Amino acid sequence: MTDMLIHPTTSATTSFPFAVQYPPAVVRCTGLAGAETYTLQWDAGGGKFENVPATDYQLTVTEPKLRIDVPGNYQLVKSATAGLSSASLN
């Protein structure tokens, strides 16, 4: 099953928080160009999300998917994009 985390948009935005209960899970994005990115953040507790501390957890034009291997609560932060871009979770 695929869940849309961020619907196609050019605006910078943040997804709703989502849970990964049974890893692995794969996040994919479409429509990125140049230096545009999505950054994976994890729930650090107390309602605060922080960047996952590794560059491996950024989606880019050359790395449009990433695998999440640790259960937890996450969200995606999208930069502004020139064209429509979206992200989904499998």
N, C-alpha and C positions, 0 to 999 in steps of 0.2 A: 504494500500500500504506500502511496506517495502523499505526503502532506505538503501543501504550499506554505512555505515560511514567509516569503515576501513576494507579493504579486508584482507583475511587471510595472516598473516605475523608473523615472530618472532621478527622483529625489533621494537624498540621504535619508535613511530610515533605520529603525531597529525592529526586528521580528518580535513576536510574542515569545515569552519563555516556553521552551519545550523540553520534555523529559526523554532521556535515553535510558530505558530500563533494562533492555536486553541487547547489549552491544554484540556485534558492531552495527553502527548506523552510518549511512552515507549521506552527506550534504552535497548537493550539486547546485551550480549556478549557471545562468546563461546570460549572454548579452554584455559581458565585460569587454573593455578595450583599454589599451595603454596601461596606466598605473592604477586603474580602478580596482577596488577590493571589497571583499566581505571579510569581516574579522569575527572569529568564534570567541564568545565569552562564556565563562562558567559562573555558576551561582556560588559566590564566596560566603554566603550566609547573610542574614539580616536584610534580605532584599537587595543586596549589592552584587552586581555582576562585574567581573574583571576579565580582561583579556587572558586567554589561555597563554601561558608564558612560553610560547615557541612560535617561530615564524611559520612552522609547518601547519599552523591552524589559521592561515589566511587563504581565502580563495582569490585567485587571480586569473587573468586571461590565459596564462599557460598552465595553471593548476586549478581547473574549474570544479574539482570535487575533492572532498576530504573524508576520511574515515574517523569516526569517533569510537574508541575502544573502551572508554571508561563510563560506567553508569553515572548519571547526574542530571542536573538541570542546566540548560544552555540557552543562549540567544545568539542571533547574528546581527552584526552592525554593518550596514551597507553605506559605502561612500556615494556621493552624487555621481551619476553616470551620464554620458553624452546620449546614449540610446537606452531603450527600455531594457531593464535587467531584472531577473527574478531568481529566487532560490527555493529549493525543495528538499525534503527529508525523506529518505527511503529506509 
